[in-house]
Amino acid sequence: MNQAVQAHQTEYGSQPDVVVSAPGRIHLLGEHSWYFKDKTLSLAVDLPVYVLISLRQDNNLRFYFHQLNERKRSSLPAMRFRKEDRWANAFKGVLSSFLAAGYESHGMNVTIYSDVLPSAGFGVNSAIKVASACALKQLIAPKAKDSDLVEYIDSANRFFMNTTSCLADIYTPLYAKKNTCILTNYNNSSYEIIPFDFPDTSFVLTDARVPRVHVWNEETLWTAEYACLLGDLKISRNGEIVYEDSDTEINEVLSVVNEDYRRRLICIMKEQALLQDALSALKNSNFAQFARDVVHSHELLRDLFQISCPEIDWLVKRVFEGDMLSGKPLSACSRITGKGFGSSTYTVLQTKDLEAYEKRLAEYERIFGFHAICYNVHTADGVNSVLNG
């Protein structure tokens, strides 16, 4: 935090009035299911993103991302989405929601400080929005509630950024607690705290550094037609809404869909079944069961959803292939995370095996020519006000 404050002071010549940090996040399971009113299991990790603000006496807005050494500028009257402003749009969008709600503000000097860049795919932009919302609450909207912050961030996504709004990306950095993960239920916009506490294990994020190539556009799956089809396959079982598991029923309902999209819709359904099984594993501290669900999830995303690539698959397979060959219960697991077509993996393994995994990254670079970056992380609490001047 001291380095972030120093960066702000050096850039603007004044101390920040408020400093807020929000954690990075990854989705464990179900991140492609939100459109279909399903569930997502997410984890906050200790890769903090700091938002620092000092108020100005005019209406100007100045933005500085320390690690990128980039500066953007705007003003309150002229504030709008600009593609070239990239990361600064996250703050502007949230501020626009506060102003639309009737709050008033002067101009601001804003610093973003994060050792992990947005391109890594670990929820940096989401953390910027959540930290910005909490910082703005302190500065201009002290009576705003947490539910208001969720609404303002959601509004920023939809109406300022003109993007889809994933509640798990808001709930996780906002409400997370150490040694837990967040279950987001899109059917009723609720969340639940789930234990995530496996002693003697380490959690590793690996940025494969593969240039992201979009093989197909996931948004083409987000149609009312496909949502209705999956809705027809939902049933109530033991008080839970789950998907039909009869192949005959599934084949009949999805017979109107071409083969590629049929596979992807089936992936959504199967992923939700794995998520339900993983919840049971987490609540019972059954690591082998959780690991099996994670491994099967990656296989679904690779084979049915088709968003993986050879580099990612190689990293994943190196983690658990010894267990698979031996037939023993899995002692590690790994899976692609994020939008796919490259990007990153998360891995949970025995701490004693961490050094061996890191050594394999040298072999990865020799084979594929990309220098992977490895982050050994821990579960984290949600957003935190570090300084309130």
Buried (B, 14 or more C-beta within 10 A) or exposed (E): BEEBBEBBBEBBEEEBBBBBBBBBBBBBBBBBBBBBBBBBBBBBBBBBBBBBBBBBEEBBBBBBBBEEEBEBEBEBEEBEBEEEBBBBBBBBBBBBBBBEEEBEBBBBBBBBBBBBBBEBBBBBBBBBBBBBBBBBBBBBBEEBEEEBBBBBBBBBBBBBBEBEBBBBBBBBBBBBBBEBBBBBBBEEEEBBEBEBEBEEBBBBBBBBBBEBEEEBEBEEBBEEEBBEBBEEBBEEEEEEBBBBEEEEBBEEBBEEBEEEBBBBBBBBBBBBBBBBBBBEBBEEEBBBBBBBBBBBBBBBBBEBBBBBBEBBBBBBEBBBEEBEEEEEEBBBBBBBBBBBBBBBBBBBBBEEBBEEBBEBBEEBEEEBEBEBBBBBBEBBBBBBBBBEE
